[in-house]
Each structure stands twice: as structure tokens, then as C-alpha cells.
Amino acid sequence: MKMLTTNEVAERLGVTVQRVHQFIKDERLPAQKMGRDYIISEGDLKLLDDRQTGRPPKAKPGQSNGKKKGKK
């Protein structure tokens, strides 16, 4: 099985390296620490196949988006 760096994973997934690090931190992507960086098994990328891309949709007028309204 081929091992990939965080840069290579970011390119394949179309995300930033910081996002790959977040996947690792959230334990959604297994990785091994090698020096200052992580290496990821190519086969483990399939664990992220079901991820949602982009930002969540904005709430429509009249719907709550979870934020409290008030004075700043």
C-alpha cells in the first residue's frame, strides 16, 4: 500500500493541508507521525468518501441558524 504525505492527500482531495490535519485531529483519517509531518495510507482515503464538501447552506429567512440574536 502506498503511503502519502499530507500535501499529496490535500491535492487528491482538493482541500488544504490544514483541512487534512483537521481530519487527522478529528480522527476521521488515520495517520502516522513521521518527524514533523504525517503519512497516510492511500487506502485510508476511502474513509473520507462520504464527507460533505463546502460550507453548510445558509438558513432561510425565518429559520434559526443556531446563533443567538442580541446587541453587540
Beta strands, then each sheet from edge to edge (+ up, - down):
strand 1: 3-5
strand 2: 32-34
strand 3: 37-41
sheet 1: 1+ 3- 2+
end
